[in-house]
Structure formats: C-alpha cells, structure tokens
Amino acid sequence: MLQALRSASLPDEFWMYSYKILPCPHGYRHSWTHCPFSHTGETARRRCPRTFSYLPDPCINARAKRQCPNGDACPYAHNTFEQWLHPARYRTRLCYLGANCRRPTCFFAHSVEELRSVE
C-alpha cells in the first residue's frame, strides 16, 4: 500500500514537474489520493508546466466548476495543484504553520531556507 508523502521527503523538482502529472505505473487498486501519480478522471491531474504554458492564476471556468472550453491550451490553472505547484508559486511563501505544519502535502516553505526564489 502506498503511504502518504510528506512534502519534505521529495525534491522540489518532483513536486513541480512530476506530482500528479506522470501517469500511475501501478497495475493494482490503490488510493489515488495517496498516490503521487496521475489517474484517469482524477480532479487533481495537472498539466506539466514545461510542456504547457499557463499561469498559476485560476481559470474563471474552473473556479465556476465549469469545463474550460480551452482545455489544455488554457493559459490559467485548472485546479489547486496546478495553481500552487506551479514553479512560479511553489514554496515562494512561508507556511503560516511553520515547523508545526503536519499537512501531508504543503505548497509553502516551512523555513526561510526552504523559500524558493523565482527568476
């Protein structure tokens, strides 16, 4: 059984460019919520920001829970994961919980040393 991943256990590159992007290689039933890979029909599925050019700002259609007519060509984020795991946003702000954060997946830095600068 897959265990929930802690943000600190994997490199930033994985979270920004692989998490919920790469298709799941597991051929057995498991909880997609604890799996770092993308699953068919999963709402957390993300577009790769290296392949698709989009901003980390929310799409108005996605916010209104409507299907975006632009699909993968949309210049905006379609879900929370696309928004906060985008390289322009991921770990660019401090988590208000700091070292006390126990979230399995947190999009924020937990110390000044974890902060990423965006070029």
DOPADREN-224481 format. One record per residue (C-alpha): residue in three letters; x, y, z. Coordinates in pm, 1 decimal, m for minus. Last residue first. Example, Ala and Ser with C-alpha at 12.3 -4.5 7.8 and 13.67 -1.06 7.14 Angstrom:
2
R resn        x        y        z
R  SER   1367.0   m106.0    714.0
R  ALA   1230.0   m450.0    780.0
//
This chain:
119
R resn        x        y        z
R  GLU   1363.5   3421.3  m1165.8
R  VAL   1154.0   3277.8   m888.3
R  SER   1321.2   3249.2   m549.0
R  ARG   1244.2   2940.4   m347.7
R  LEU   1190.5   2950.8     27.2
R  GLU   1311.5   2637.1    206.5
R  GLU   1591.5   2820.7    391.6
R  VAL   1341.5   3078.3    522.7
R  SER   1158.1   2793.3    692.5
R  HIS    841.2   2593.3    635.9
R  ALA    804.0   2678.3    267.8
R  PHE    454.4   2651.1    119.5
R  PHE    271.9   2409.5   m109.4
R  CYS    205.4   2157.6    166.5
R  THR    128.0   1793.2    102.5
R  PRO     98.2   1557.9    400.9
R  ARG     m5.6   1855.9    615.7
R  ARG    160.4   1840.7    957.3
R  CYS    279.1   2202.5    978.0
R  ASN    432.0   2283.7   1318.8
R  ALA    765.6   2390.6   1161.0
R  GLY    588.6   2688.0   1002.3
R  LEU    211.2   2689.3   1047.0
R  TYR    168.6   3010.7    842.2
R  CYS    356.0   2842.3    559.0
R  LEU    610.6   3083.0    410.9
R  ARG    574.3   3195.7     51.4
R  THR    766.3   3109.1   m267.7
R  ARG    736.5   2738.5   m193.7
R  TYR    558.0   2662.9   m522.6
R  ARG    442.5   2986.8   m696.9
R  ALA    627.9   3046.4  m1024.5
R  PRO    715.1   2675.8  m1048.9
R  HIS    342.2   2585.7  m1047.2
R  LEU    263.9   2355.8   m755.3
R  TRP     16.8   2610.0   m610.3
R  GLN   m204.7   2678.2   m913.1
R  GLU   m181.0   2346.8  m1093.6
R  PHE   m249.3   2166.5   m764.8
R  THR   m539.0   2395.6   m676.2
R  ASN   m713.5   2327.1  m1006.8
R  HIS   m749.6   2448.6  m1366.1
R  ALA   m457.7   2692.7  m1375.4
R  TYR   m463.5   2958.4  m1648.4
R  PRO   m339.5   2996.5  m2009.2
R  CYS   m592.2   2742.6  m2138.8
R  ALA   m447.8   2521.1  m2414.3
R  ASP   m502.6   2208.0  m2200.6
R  GLY   m878.1   2258.0  m2224.0
R  ASN   m978.2   2586.6  m2390.9
R  PRO  m1352.2   2530.9  m2338.3
R  CYS  m1292.8   2502.0  m1962.5
R  GLN  m1545.1   2262.3  m1807.7
R  ARG  m1737.4   2454.5  m1544.0
R  LYS  m1683.6   2445.3  m1166.3
R  ALA  m1710.8   2828.6  m1150.9
R  ARG  m1346.7   2846.9  m1041.4
R  ALA  m1253.6   2611.0  m1324.9
R  ASN  m1425.4   2839.9  m1574.4
R  ILE  m1256.5   3152.6  m1435.9
R  CYS   m915.9   2985.3  m1469.3
R  PRO   m710.6   3028.4  m1152.1
R  ASP   m371.5   3206.4  m1160.0
R  PRO    m56.2   2995.1  m1168.7
R  LEU     m2.4   3095.8  m1532.0
R  TYR     m4.2   2852.7  m1820.4
R  SER    237.6   2739.3  m2090.7
R  PHE    203.9   2366.0  m2135.4
R  THR    501.9   2134.2  m2177.1
R  ARG    734.2   2260.1  m1902.8
R  PRO    436.6   2348.4  m1679.7
R  CYS    325.7   1983.3  m1697.5
R  ARG    m52.8   1972.7  m1693.4
R  ARG   m204.1   1851.4  m1370.0
R  ARG   m443.5   1580.8  m1251.7
R  ALA   m600.2   1667.3   m913.2
R  THR   m952.8   1609.0  m1049.5
R  GLU   m877.0   1243.0  m1126.2
R  GLY  m1059.4   1107.7  m1431.0
R  THR   m774.9    876.5  m1529.9
R  HIS   m506.2    873.7  m1259.7
R  SER   m198.3   1094.9  m1218.9
R  PHE     88.8    987.6   m994.0
R  PRO    179.4   1091.0   m639.5
R  CYS    m51.6    823.9   m491.0
R  HIS   m213.0    898.8   m155.7
R  THR   m534.3   1043.8   m301.3
R  TRP   m527.2    781.6   m578.6
R  SER   m596.3    512.9   m318.7
R  HIS   m492.7    176.3   m457.0
R  ARG   m607.4    m87.6   m697.8
R  TYR   m323.4   m264.8   m880.5
R  GLY   m132.9   m200.4  m1200.1
R  HIS     84.8     74.1  m1062.4
R  PRO    254.7    293.6  m1325.9
R  CYS     39.5    599.7  m1248.7
R  PRO     66.1    859.3  m1524.8
R  LEU    315.8   1142.3  m1462.3
R  ILE    148.5   1477.0  m1391.0
R  LYS      0.6   1434.0  m1040.8
R  TYR    347.1   1517.2   m895.5
R  SER    603.9   1522.8  m1178.2
R  TYR    723.2   1876.0  m1263.1
R  MET    667.3   2099.9   m959.8
R  TRP    659.4   1838.4   m682.1
R  PHE    941.5   1633.1   m832.4
R  GLU   1166.0   1935.8   m890.1
R  ASP   1109.3   2045.6   m528.3
R  PRO   1281.3   1728.8   m409.1
R  LEU   1090.3   1457.7   m220.8
R  SER   1059.7   1380.8    152.3
R  ALA    991.2   1741.8    257.1
R  SER    646.1   1741.6    100.4
R  ARG    549.1   1434.6    302.6
R  LEU    407.9   1151.0    100.2
R  ALA    110.1    946.7    212.2
R  GLN    199.7    577.9    206.6
R  LEU    127.7    346.7    m81.7
R  MET      0.0      0.0      0.0
//
